[in-house]
Amino acid sequence: MLTQRPASLYGFADRGVLQVGKLADLNLIDLQALKILPPHIARDLPAGGKRFLQGAQGYRYTIKSGQITYRDSMATDALPGRLLKRSEHRVS
């Protein structure tokens, strides 16, 4: 219900539950290994722009649409996502 209710509120009927035919983003977390890493500044934006980043450890897998996108906090080559427009998933 933690994800299903907000998804329904904003009209995303294909999210918030583990069910055949619906989208799912899953994070498998090792709670004993979970920790926040120190923050750092990355200067990787256009024109030398910078941004504040803070990573975490303990995320074993992140799975998007059945594909592993992160394994042990490291990105894989899988990029199953796409730009989501709210109007595409609006429930009448």
C-alpha positions in Angstrom: 0.0 0.0 0.0 3.0 2.3 0.5 3.4 2.6 -3.3 -0.1 1.6 -4.6 -2.0 4.4 -3.0 0.2 7.3 -4.2 0.3 5.7 -7.7 -3.5 5.5 -7.8 -3.8 9.0 -6.5 -1.8 10.3 -9.5 -3.5 8.1 -12.0 -0.8 5.4 -12.5 -2.9 2.3 -12.5 0.0 0.1 -13.8 2.2 0.7 -10.7 2.3 -0.1 -7.0 1.7 -3.9 -7.0 3.5 -7.0 -8.0 1.2 -8.4 -10.6 1.6 -9.9 -14.1 1.3 -7.2 -16.8 2.1 -4.3 -14.4 5.3 -2.3 -14.2 7.5 -3.0 -11.2 10.6 -1.3 -9.8 12.1 -3.4 -7.0 14.9 -2.7 -4.6 16.4 -5.7 -2.8 18.2 -4.4 0.3 20.5 -6.1 2.7 19.5 -4.2 5.9 22.5 -5.3 7.9 24.8 -3.9 5.2 22.8 -0.7 4.6 24.7 2.5 5.1 24.8 6.0 3.7 28.1 7.1 2.1 29.7 10.6 2.6 28.3 13.3 0.4 30.4 14.7 -2.5 30.2 17.2 -5.3 30.2 16.0 -8.9 31.1 18.5 -11.7 29.5 16.6 -14.5 26.8 18.9 -15.7 27.1 21.1 -18.9 29.3 24.2 -18.6 31.0 22.7 -15.5 27.9 22.7 -13.4 28.1 20.8 -10.2 25.6 18.7 -8.2 25.5 17.3 -4.7 25.5 13.4 -4.6 25.3 10.9 -1.7 25.4 7.2 -2.4 24.4 4.2 -0.3 25.6 0.7 0.2 23.5 -2.4 0.9 21.3 -2.2 -2.2 21.9 -5.7 -3.7 19.6 -5.3 -6.7 17.5 -2.8 -8.4 15.1 -4.3 -10.9 13.1 -2.3 -13.5 10.6 -4.1 -15.7 12.2 -7.5 -15.0 15.8 -6.3 -15.8 18.6 -5.8 -13.2 19.7 -2.2 -13.6 21.9 -2.1 -10.5 23.8 -5.0 -8.8 25.6 -4.3 -5.5 25.2 -0.5 -6.0 26.8 -0.6 -9.4 24.9 0.2 -12.6 24.5 -2.6 -15.2 24.1 -2.0 -18.9 20.3 -2.5 -18.7 18.3 0.7 -19.4 14.7 -0.5 -19.6 13.1 2.8 -18.5 11.7 5.6 -20.6 10.3 9.1 -20.1 6.9 8.8 -18.5 4.3 11.4 -19.3 1.5 11.6 -16.8 -1.2 11.9 -19.5 -0.1 8.5 -21.0 -1.1 6.7 -17.8 -4.1 8.7 -16.6 -7.0 6.7 -15.3 -10.4 7.9 -16.4 
